[in-house]
Amino acid sequence: MKQILLLLFFSISVFSQKSIQPFESQKLAENREITIGLPASYDKNPNKKYPILILLDGDYLFDPFYGALNYGAYWDDLPETIIVGINQNKNDERSDDSNYGEVEGTPSGTGAQFFTFIGGELLPYLEKKYRVAPFRIIAGHGTTAGYLNFFLYKDAPLFNAYISLSPELAPEMENRIPEKLTNLKQPVFYYQSAADGDVKKLQEPIKKLDESIKLVTNPLLNYKFDYFKDASHYSLVLYSIPNALYQIFESYKPISSTEYTDKIAKLPSGHVDYLTAKYDLLSKKLGLNIPIRINDFKAIEAAILKNKAYPELENLAVIARKNYPKSMLSDYELGLMYEKTGDAKKAAKHYQKASQLDGIGDLTKDMMFQKFDDMQSLTPKK
């Protein structure tokens, strides 16, 4: 219960750019209500691009996703994300939107129109109006969770990540989805969940699909399945959302103490390579280009010092210059390298230069002045 209240608190207090607006669709021949949530930093960072999450059943899924994403973004565990909820609570919108042919098992009638609306109208509009990174997520629940799988049927899937919460599967989905995942040509994240208190008719197809997907060996697939005990068709949503988001954005998280201890500190060399690979992965898999976090610099620095791999500090300085050109970080790393390798004169030079630049993290001008004085005292007088 505390977790639920916390998510609701963040959905109310952290995001300030939530709006409900009509979207005039030619494909649907009507105005469809959508809810848009922009990250808190959207106006402050005019050059930053954000992943986009399309929510089916947006009328009730928006707030729990909204809160979870913002809680994660507050701690920098999850990236800030543009959230777009498609409201489907009027008349028979939900069932009409998800319509498919019983024989062929693909969208038909109003379901085909809705499919085209998302791919041909809504996404192009959003990507033209907002600063959207090339990473798209789609999520749904029950009927709409089954429907979102149709986007996987395309040769080039429209979305990079799929969150399917207790899906009601269309005919042949248990066979078609694993086949499509086997033949992926681009990375895809796929999450689905069910519960022991779920709708009975949904459970067997979901379990069968899970068993089939687990046999897929395509390295481009990142798959996770959760089966929750003592949860219902509705309560599993709140259990699933954080698990799905942390699966998709696992590589986004900053270096943790566990990652440092178990992976980085054990490396005899190649610490800077580890750091660059971590952020290259963000760019390749998630389409995100962000500056390397200061704490991640410090973690790599600590590992270099621990393993006495001092020449690597020069490589770290190069990356620091690229990411924070106006800060003292690069010259500090060079000063530290020369200090540790016994060249006090060159160390003093770089600490002096660092003292004239902007402080960053726990690095201050006073600290650089002290470092300079310390190295000066070790430099032989002429």
C-alpha positions in Angstrom: 0.0 0.0 0.0 2.9 2.4 0.8 4.3 1.8 -2.7 0.9 2.6 -4.3 0.5 5.8 -2.3 4.1 6.8 -3.2 3.4 6.3 -6.9 0.2 8.4 -6.7 2.1 11.1 -4.8 4.7 11.4 -7.5 2.1 11.3 -10.3 0.5 14.4 -8.7 3.5 16.3 -7.4 6.5 15.8 -9.7 5.0 16.2 -13.2 3.7 19.6 -14.0 3.1 19.3 -17.7 0.2 16.9 -18.0 -2.6 17.9 -20.4 -5.7 16.3 -21.9 -6.4 17.3 -25.5 -8.6 16.1 -28.4 -6.8 14.6 -31.4 -8.7 14.9 -34.7 -8.2 11.6 -36.5 -9.1 11.1 -40.2 -8.5 7.4 -39.8 -11.0 7.1 -37.0 -13.3 9.8 -38.4 -13.6 11.4 -34.9 -11.8 13.3 -32.2 -10.0 11.0 -29.8 -9.0 12.2 -26.4 -5.3 11.8 -25.5 -3.4 12.6 -22.3 0.1 13.9 -22.7 2.7 14.0 -19.9 5.9 15.9 -20.7 9.0 15.5 -18.4 9.6 18.2 -15.8 12.8 19.2 -17.6 11.3 19.4 -21.1 11.3 23.2 -21.3 14.6 23.6 -19.5 16.5 21.4 -21.9 15.6 22.4 -25.5 18.1 20.1 -27.1 17.2 17.0 -25.1 15.2 14.1 -26.7 13.1 11.7 -24.7 11.8 8.1 -25.2 8.1 7.9 -25.8 5.6 5.6 -24.2 2.2 5.0 -25.9 -0.4 3.8 -23.5 -3.5 2.0 -24.6 -6.2 2.1 -22.0 -4.7 5.5 -21.2 -7.7 6.6 -19.2 -6.6 4.3 -16.3 -3.0 3.3 -17.1 -1.7 6.8 -17.4 -1.4 7.7 -13.8 0.3 4.6 -12.5 2.9 4.7 -15.3 3.2 8.4 -14.9 4.0 8.0 -11.2 6.4 5.1 -11.6 8.4 6.8 -14.4 8.8 10.0 -12.4 9.8 8.3 -9.2 12.5 6.5 -11.2 13.5 9.7 -13.0 13.8 11.5 -9.6 16.6 9.1 -8.6 18.0 8.9 -12.1 17.2 5.2 -12.3 14.8 5.7 -15.2 15.0 8.2 -18.0 12.5 11.0 -18.3 9.9 9.9 -20.8 7.1 11.5 -22.8 3.9 9.6 -22.0 0.9 9.6 -24.3 -2.3 7.9 -23.1 -5.0 7.1 -25.6 -8.3 7.2 -23.7 -10.6 4.4 -24.6 -13.4 4.6 -22.0 -16.3 6.0 -24.1 -19.1 3.7 -25.3 -17.4 0.7 -27.0 -14.1 2.4 -27.9 -11.9 -0.2 -26.2 -13.5 -3.3 -27.9 -13.9 -1.5 -31.3 -10.3 -0.3 -31.3 -9.1 -3.9 -30.6 -11.3 -5.6 -33.2 -9.7 -8.4 -35.2 -10.8 -11.1 -37.6 -11.5 -14.4 -35.9 -10.2 -16.4 -38.8 -7.1 -14.5 -39.9 -6.3 -13.2 -36.4 -5.3 -9.7 -37.5 -6.8 -6.2 -37.1 -10.0 -5.7 -39.1 -12.7 -3.1 -39.4 -12.4 -0.5 -36.6 -9.4 -2.4 -35.3 -7.5 -1.9 -38.6 -8.4 1.8 -38.5 -7.1 2.1 -35.0 -3.9 0.3 -36.0 -3.4 2.9 -38.8 -4.3 5.7 -36.5 -1.4 4.9 -34.1 1.2 4.3 -36.8 0.1 6.6 -39.5 -1.3 9.6 -37.6 -0.6 9.7 -33.9 3.1 8.8 -33.8 4.1 11.1 -36.8 2.2 14.0 -35.1 3.9 13.4 -31.7 7.4 13.0 -33.3 6.9 16.2 -35.2 5.6 18.3 -32.3 7.8 17.0 -29.5 11.5 16.1 -29.1 11.2 12.3 -29.3 14.2 10.0 -29.1 14.2 7.0 -31.5 12.9 4.6 -28.8 9.2 3.8 -28.6 7.3 1.8 -26.0 3.7 0.6 -26.1 1.7 -0.8 -23.2 -1.8 -2.2 -22.7 -3.9 -4.3 -20.3 -6.1 -7.2 -21.1 -7.8 -6.7 -24.4 -5.4 -3.9 -25.4 -2.4 -5.9 -24.2 -3.3 -8.6 -26.7 -3.9 -6.0 -29.4 -0.5 -4.3 -29.1 1.2 -7.5 -30.3 -0.1 -6.8 -33.8 2.6 -4.2 -34.1 5.1 -7.1 -33.8 3.7 -8.7 -36.9 5.3 -6.0 -39.1 8.6 -6.9 -40.8 10.1 -3.8 -39.0 8.3 -3.6 -35.7 7.0 -0.1 -35.0 8.0 -0.2 -31.3 11.2 -1.1 -29.5 9.5 -2.3 -26.3 6.2 -4.0 -25.5 4.5 -4.2 -22.1 1.7 -6.7 -22.2 -0.2 -6.9 -18.9 -2.5 -9.9 -18.7 -3.1 -10.0 -22.4 -6.2 -11.4 -24.1 -4.6 -13.1 -27.0 -6.0 -13.1 -30.5 -6.1 -16.4 -32.5 -2.7 -17.9 -33.3 -0.8 -15.3 -31.2 0.8 -18.1 -29.1 2.5 -19.3 -32.3 3.0 -16.0 -34.3 4.6 -14.0 -31.5 7.5 -16.5 -30.9 8.0 -16.8 -34.6 8.3 -13.0 -35.0 10.6 -12.8 -32.0 12.8 -15.5 -33.4 13.2 -13.6 -36.7 13.9 -10.1 -35.1 16.4 -8.0 -37.0 16.4 -5.2 -34.4 16.6 -5.3 -30.6 13.2 -5.7 -28.9 12.2 -5.6 -25.2 9.2 -7.8 -24.4 7.4 -7.9 -21.1 4.3 -9.8 -20.1 2.6 -10.7 -16.8 -0.2 -12.7 -15.3 -1.4 -13.6 -11.8 -3.0 -16.6 -10.0 -6.1 -14.5 -9.5 -6.3 -13.5 -13.1 -9.2 -14.1 -15.5 -9.1 -17.9 -15.9 -9.6 -18.0 -19.7 -6.5 -15.8 -20.1 -4.1 -17.8 -18.0 -3.6 -20.9 -20.2 -2.8 -19.0 -23.4 -0.5 -16.6 -21.6 1.5 -19.5 -20.0 1.7 -21.3 -23.4 3.0 -18.1 -25.0 5.6 -17.7 -22.2 6.8 -21.3 -22.6 7.2 -20.7 -26.4 9.0 -17.3 -26.0 11.5 -18.9 -23.5 12.6 -21.2 -26.3 13.5 -18.2 -28.5 17.3 -17.9 -28.8 17.5 -14.7 -30.7 20.1 -12.4 -28.9 18.1 -9.4 -30.0 15.2 -10.3 -27.7 15.2 -9.1 -24.1 12.2 -11.0 -22.5 10.7 -11.1 -19.0 7.6 -12.8 -17.7 6.1 -12.2 -14.2 3.5 -14.4 -12.6 2.2 -12.8 -9.4 0.7 -14.7 -6.5 -2.3 -13.2 -4.6 -2.9 -10.7 -7.4 -5.9 -10.1 -9.5 -6.4 -9.1 -13.2 -6.4 -5.5 -12.0 -3.9 -5.4 -9.1 -1.2 -7.1 -11.2 -0.9 -3.8 -13.1 0.7 -2.1 -10.1 3.1 -5.0 -9.6 4.0 -5.2 -13.2 4.7 -1.6 -14.1 8.0 -1.0 -12.2 9.3 -4.5 -13.2 8.6 -3.8 -16.9 10.2 -0.3 -16.8 13.3 -1.5 -15.0 13.7 -4.4 -17.4 13.5 -2.1 -20.4 15.8 0.6 -18.9 18.2 -1.6 -17.0 21.2 -0.3 -18.9 20.2 3.3 -18.1 20.8 3.1 -14.4 24.0 4.7 -13.0 26.8 2.5 -11.7 25.6 1.0 -8.4 27.8 -0.2 -5.5 27.0 -3.8 -6.6 28.0 -3.2 -10.2 31.2 -1.5 -9.0 32.1 -4.3 -6.6 31.2 -7.3 -8.8 32.2 -6.0 -12.2 34.4 -2.9 -12.3 36.7 -3.1 -9.3 37.7 -6.6 -10.4 39.0 -5.5 -13.7 42.8 -5.2 -13.8 42.5 -2.8 -16.8 40.0 -1.5 -19.3 38.0 0.5 -16.7 37.5 3.4 -19.1 36.5 1.0 -21.9 33.8 -0.3 -19.5 32.4 3.2 -19.0 32.3 4.1 -22.7 30.7 0.7 -23.5 28.0 1.4 -20.9 27.0 4.7 -22.5 27.4 3.4 -26.0 24.8 0.8 -25.1 22.4 3.6 -24.0 22.8 5.2 -27.5 22.5 2.0 -29.5 19.6 0.2 -27.6 17.7 3.1 -26.1 18.5 6.0 -28.5 19.6 8.1 -25.6 22.7 10.4 -25.7 23.3 11.7 -22.2 26.5 13.1 -20.6 28.3 10.5 -18.5 27.2 11.0 -14.9 29.7 12.5 -12.5 29.3 9.7 -10.1 30.1 7.2 -12.8 33.3 9.1 -13.6 34.2 8.9 -9.9 33.4 5.1 -9.8 35.8 4.5 -12.7 38.4 6.7 -11.1 38.2 4.8 -7.9 38.6 1.5 -9.7 41.6 2.8 -11.6 43.2 3.9 -8.3 42.4 0.7 -6.6 44.1 -1.3 -9.3 46.9 1.2 -9.8 46.1 1.4 -13.5 47.1 5.1 -13.4 47.7 5.6 -17.2 44.0 5.1 -17.7 43.3 8.4 -16.0 44.5 10.1 -19.2 41.8 8.3 -21.1 39.3 9.3 -18.5 40.4 12.9 -18.9 39.7 12.8 -22.6 36.2 11.7 -22.0 35.7 14.3 -19.2 36.8 17.0 -21.7 34.2 15.9 -24.2 31.4 15.6 -21.7 32.2 18.6 -19.5 34.4 21.0 -21.4 34.0 23.9 -19.1 34.6 22.0 -15.9 37.8 21.2 -14.0 37.2 17.5 -14.3 39.5 16.7 -17.2 42.5 18.6 -15.7 41.8 17.2 -12.3 42.1 13.6 -13.8 45.4 14.5 -15.5 46.7 16.1 -12.4 45.8 12.9 -10.4 47.5 10.8 -13.0 50.8 12.7 -12.8 50.5 12.8 -9.0 50.2 9.0 -8.8 53.0 8.4 -11.3 55.4 10.7 -9.4 55.5 13.8 -11.7 54.7 16.5 -9.2 55.6 19.4 -11.5 53.1 18.3 -14.2 50.5 17.5 -11.6 50.8 21.0 -10.1 50.4 22.5 -13.6 47.1 20.7 -14.2 45.7 21.3 -10.7 46.5 25.0 -11.2 44.7 25.0 -14.5 41.7 23.1 -13.0 41.4 25.8 -10.3 40.6 28.3 -13.0 37.7 26.3 -14.3 34.2 25.5 -13.1 33.8 23.2 -10.1 31.8 20.0 -10.6 30.5 17.3 -8.3 32.7 17.4 -5.1 35.6 19.0 -7.0 36.0 22.7 -5.9 38.5 25.5 -6.5 39.7 25.3 -2.9 40.4 21.6 -3.4 42.5 22.4 -6.6 44.4 25.2 -4.8 45.3 22.7 -2.0 46.3 20.1 -4.6 48.5 22.6 -6.3 50.2 23.7 -3.1 50.8 20.0 -2.2 52.5 19.3 -5.5 54.5 22.5 -5.4 55.9 21.4 -2.0 57.1 18.2 -3.7 58.7 20.0 -6.7 62.5 20.5 -6.3 63.4 24.2 -6.0 66.0 25.6 -8.5 
